[in-house]
């Protein structure tokens, strides 16, 4: 689910972590953006999405260096 969610964010691989977090917050429903009841789940989602973004960055660097 997180891979599909990351793909729907539409952020480029050159985006900073802060830009990715902003994109995630904009995609979440308003009641989940600041609710303390889903805080742990929201933070888990953010960590997973940032891990996917880091993997996409590494793949981008690998490919642009000619290591296909």
N, C-alpha and C positions, 0 to 999 in steps of 0.2 A: 504494500500500500504506500509506503513512504517513497519508493522509487517513482511511482506514478504521480504522487503529490509533488515531488521535486520537479518532475518533467513539466507539470502544469504551471509551475511558478513562472517559467519563461525568463529566468535570469541567465545572463551570459556567464560563461566560466570565468570571465575576468572580473566578475562582481565580487565585492568584498563581503566578508561575513555579515557585516552590519546591513548591507543591502539585501542579503538573503533573508535575514531575520525580519526585516521590514516587509519583504514580499510575503513571507509566511503569515505575519500578523494581519496583513491586508486580506489574505485568503480565508482566514478563520472567521467564523461567525462572530458578530460583536459580543455576544454573551460569553464566548469562550476566550476572548482576548485578555481579560483581566480577572476572571473568576478564580477565586482561591481554591475552589473545589476541584478544578481540573488542572491545577498548577503543575503537579508532578507529570501528568500525561503531556501537557503542553511543553514542558522542558525536555521530556524524553523525545517528543517529536522534533523539537528544535535541534537537539543533539544529533539525531539520526539524519536530518536533512543537511546539517552542516558536514557530517561525515560523508554523505553522498556528494556534496559540493566539492569537498576536498578530493575525493576520488576522481571527480570529473576534471578538476584542475590538473591532477597528476597525469591523467590520460591525455589531456590537451597538450601538456608540456612534452610528454613522451612522443606524441604524433608530430608535433611541430618541429621536433628536433630530427625528424626523419627516421625514427625507430618504429616503423610500422610492422 
